């Protein structure tokens, strides 16, 4: 090879080597860069907070805690990495729409949760497909005439005496929703008496009903309820994963670390983020 040709050849080899080295550096730089892709967001669990309160005559009781409880759950989502939709419109209950949710949170809903049997069917299909469910406080008063809903929640609201302080005991400290909770605590609330309890439920919070006041005002046979009386439980019914908490009447309590922590960890369990 002549001198001139050799110099051209050597120059070409240097250029190719430099280009390859540059591509290698570019590749390494790309790998080292943080990736802000929407795929990560798509992988976040999404829950539906549902709080419909409806009776045909418009006389059903509506709690004043709806905004406070929904806002608290939104904050939990920001802290724990799940997305939160809030609705009181039963139109959201379709098979196609519910597929996007890792859990349905019936948060202080009451009376007629659905406006059609098609919506009830969608709810049932969701549970059968392994969906998560969390019921808070008056959710036990939703769909009172639909036995399937009662079985999913684990029981049905029967009555409560006048608001008062009472002692709550943790009876299953290993359940994830009880993480960080004291063995017992004093609480002021409506103490719910719940009937038609699903035999599959595992109580995690209880109280001694014999120590409650104003029981003579109730229109139920108090002695027919278990003692200690369950106030929170979990079970896995009909393919689903369900948690219920009877506490939560007072809107200010949604900032209380005890109630906040129980609900947050209950949602994480229902969405299978903790076992």
C-alpha positions in Angstrom: 0.0 0.0 0.0 1.4 3.4 -0.9 2.1 6.1 1.7 -0.8 8.2 0.7 -3.3 5.3 0.6 -1.9 4.1 4.0 -2.5 7.5 5.6 -6.1 7.5 4.3 -6.7 4.0 5.6 -5.3 4.8 9.0 -7.5 8.0 9.2 -10.6 6.0 8.4 -9.8 3.4 11.1 -9.3 6.2 13.7 -12.6 7.8 12.6 -14.5 4.5 13.0 -12.9 3.8 16.4 -13.8 7.3 17.6 -17.4 6.9 16.4 -17.7 3.5 18.1 -16.3 5.0 21.3 -18.7 7.9 21.1 -21.6 5.5 20.6 -20.4 3.5 23.6 -20.3 6.6 25.8 -23.7 7.6 24.6 -25.1 4.2 25.5 -23.5 4.3 28.9 -24.8 7.8 29.5 -28.3 6.7 28.4 -28.3 3.8 30.8 -27.1 6.0 33.7 -29.9 8.6 33.1 -33.1 8.3 35.1 -36.0 7.2 33.0 -39.2 9.2 33.5 -41.5 6.9 31.5 -45.3 6.8 31.9 -45.0 3.0 32.3 -44.1 3.3 36.0 -47.3 5.4 36.6 -49.4 2.9 34.7 -48.2 0.2 37.1 -49.5 2.1 40.2 -52.5 0.5 41.8 -55.7 2.5 41.4 -58.6 2.5 43.9 -62.1 3.8 43.7 -63.4 5.6 46.8 -67.2 5.3 46.6 -69.5 7.3 48.9 -73.0 7.3 47.5 -75.7 8.1 50.1 -79.2 7.7 48.6 -82.8 6.8 49.5 -85.7 7.3 47.1 -87.5 9.6 49.6 -84.3 11.6 50.3 -84.6 11.0 54.0 -81.5 8.8 54.5 -78.8 10.0 56.9 -75.8 11.6 55.2 -72.5 11.8 57.2 -70.6 15.1 57.2 -67.3 13.2 57.0 -67.4 12.4 53.3 -65.0 15.1 52.2 -62.6 14.5 55.1 -62.5 10.8 54.7 -62.0 11.0 50.9 -59.2 13.6 51.3 -57.5 11.4 53.9 -57.4 8.5 51.5 -56.1 10.7 48.7 -53.2 11.7 51.0 -52.6 8.0 51.7 -52.3 7.3 48.0 -49.7 10.1 47.6 -47.7 8.6 50.5 -48.0 5.0 49.5 -48.0 5.2 45.8 -51.6 4.3 44.7 -54.0 6.4 42.6 -57.4 7.4 44.0 -60.6 8.2 42.1 -63.6 9.4 44.1 -67.2 9.1 43.0 -70.8 8.9 44.3 -72.2 8.1 40.9 -73.2 4.4 40.4 -72.6 4.7 36.7 -69.0 3.8 37.4 -70.1 0.2 38.1 -69.6 -1.5 34.8 -67.4 -4.6 34.2 -65.1 -2.6 31.9 -64.6 0.3 34.3 -64.0 -1.7 37.4 -61.2 -3.7 35.8 -58.8 -0.8 36.4 -59.2 -0.9 40.2 -57.2 -2.9 42.7 -59.8 -2.1 45.4 -63.2 -0.5 45.9 -63.4 1.5 49.1 -67.0 2.1 50.2 -66.3 5.0 52.4 -69.2 6.1 54.5 -71.6 5.1 51.8 -75.2 4.4 53.0 -78.5 3.0 51.8 -78.8 2.3 48.1 -75.3 2.1 46.6 -76.5 1.0 43.2 -79.3 2.2 40.9 -79.7 -1.0 38.8 -79.2 -4.7 38.9 -76.6 -4.4 36.1 -74.4 -2.4 38.5 -74.9 -5.0 41.2 -73.8 -7.6 38.7 -70.7 -5.6 37.9 -69.8 -5.4 41.6 -70.3 -9.1 42.0 -68.2 -9.9 38.9 -65.5 -7.7 40.3 -65.4 -9.6 43.6 -65.5 -13.0 41.9 -62.5 -11.9 39.8 -60.4 -11.3 42.9 -61.0 -7.6 43.5 -60.2 -5.9 46.8 -62.9 -4.3 49.0 -62.7 -2.0 52.0 -65.8 -0.8 53.9 -65.6 2.1 56.3 -68.2 2.9 59.0 -71.6 3.4 57.4 -70.7 1.2 54.4 -72.4 -1.5 56.6 -75.6 0.4 56.0 -75.4 0.2 52.2 -77.5 -2.2 50.1 -79.3 -3.4 53.2 -81.7 -5.5 51.0 -79.0 -7.3 49.0 -77.7 -10.3 50.9 -74.6 -10.7 48.6 -73.3 -7.3 49.6 -73.8 -8.1 53.3 -71.7 -11.3 52.8 -69.0 -9.3 51.0 -68.7 -6.7 53.7 -69.1 -9.4 56.4 -72.1 -8.1 58.2 -74.9 -5.4 58.2 -75.6 -2.4 60.4 -78.3 -3.0 63.0 -78.1 -0.2 65.5 -75.8 2.0 67.6 -76.3 3.7 70.9 -75.6 7.4 71.6 -72.0 8.5 70.8 -69.7 7.7 73.7 -66.2 6.7 74.6 -65.4 3.0 74.8 -62.3 0.8 74.8 -61.2 -0.9 71.6 -58.9 -3.9 71.8 -56.7 -5.3 69.0 -57.2 -9.1 68.9 -55.1 -9.9 65.9 -51.9 -7.7 66.0 -50.4 -9.7 63.2 -52.9 -8.6 60.6 -51.3 -5.9 58.4 -54.0 -3.2 59.1 -53.1 -3.4 62.8 -49.5 -2.5 62.2 -48.2 0.0 64.7 -51.5 0.1 66.7 -51.6 -0.1 70.5 -52.9 -3.2 72.2 -56.0 -1.2 73.2 -57.1 2.4 73.0 -60.0 4.7 74.1 -62.2 5.9 71.3 -65.3 8.1 71.0 -67.6 7.1 68.2 -70.9 5.5 67.3 -70.4 1.9 68.4 -72.0 -0.2 65.7 -73.9 -3.3 66.4 -73.6 -5.4 63.3 -75.8 -8.4 62.4 -75.8 -11.2 59.9 -72.1 -11.7 60.4 -70.4 -13.8 57.8 -69.0 -16.9 59.6 -65.8 -16.5 57.6 -64.8 -13.1 59.1 -61.6 -12.8 61.2 -62.1 -10.0 63.8 -59.2 -7.7 64.5 -60.8 -5.0 66.7 -63.4 -5.7 69.4 -65.1 -4.0 72.3 -67.0 -5.2 75.4 -70.6 -4.3 74.6 -71.6 -4.8 78.3 -69.7 -1.7 79.2 -71.6 0.5 76.8 -74.2 3.0 77.9 -77.6 3.9 76.5 -78.2 0.3 75.4 -81.8 0.5 76.7 -82.6 2.9 73.8 -81.8 0.4 71.1 -84.6 -1.5 69.3 -82.5 -4.7 69.0 -81.9 -7.5 71.4 -78.5 -6.6 72.6 -77.9 -10.0 74.1 -78.1 -11.6 70.7 -74.8 -9.9 69.6 -71.5 -11.5 70.3 -69.3 -10.3 73.1 -66.6 -9.2 72.7 -68.2 -7.5 69.8 -66.3 -7.1 66.5 -65.6 -3.6 65.2 -63.2 -4.5 62.4 -62.4 -7.7 60.5 -61.1 -9.2 57.3 -62.0 -12.2 55.2 -61.6 -13.5 51.6 -65.1 -14.1 50.3 -66.1 -15.3 46.9 -62.7 -14.8 45.4 -62.2 -11.3 46.8 -60.2 -9.8 49.6 -62.3 -7.7 52.1 -61.6 -5.5 55.1 -64.2 -3.7 57.2 -63.8 -1.0 59.9 -66.9 0.2 61.9 -65.2 3.2 63.4 -65.1 6.6 61.6 -68.2 8.7 62.3 -66.3 11.9 63.3 -64.7 13.8 60.4 -61.8 15.0 62.6 -60.8 11.4 63.3 -59.5 11.0 59.8 -56.5 13.0 60.8 -56.0 10.8 63.9 -53.0 8.5 63.4 -54.9 5.5 64.8 -57.9 5.6 62.3 -55.6 6.9 59.5 -53.2 4.1 60.0 -55.8 1.3 60.1 -57.5 2.5 57.0 -54.2 3.0 55.1 -52.9 -0.4 56.0 -56.3 -2.0 55.3 -56.2 -0.6 51.8 -52.7 -1.8 51.3 -53.8 -5.3 52.3 -56.9 -5.2 50.1 -54.8 -4.2 47.1 -52.3 -6.9 47.9 -49.4 -4.5 48.4 -48.9 -6.1 51.8 -49.6 -9.7 52.9 
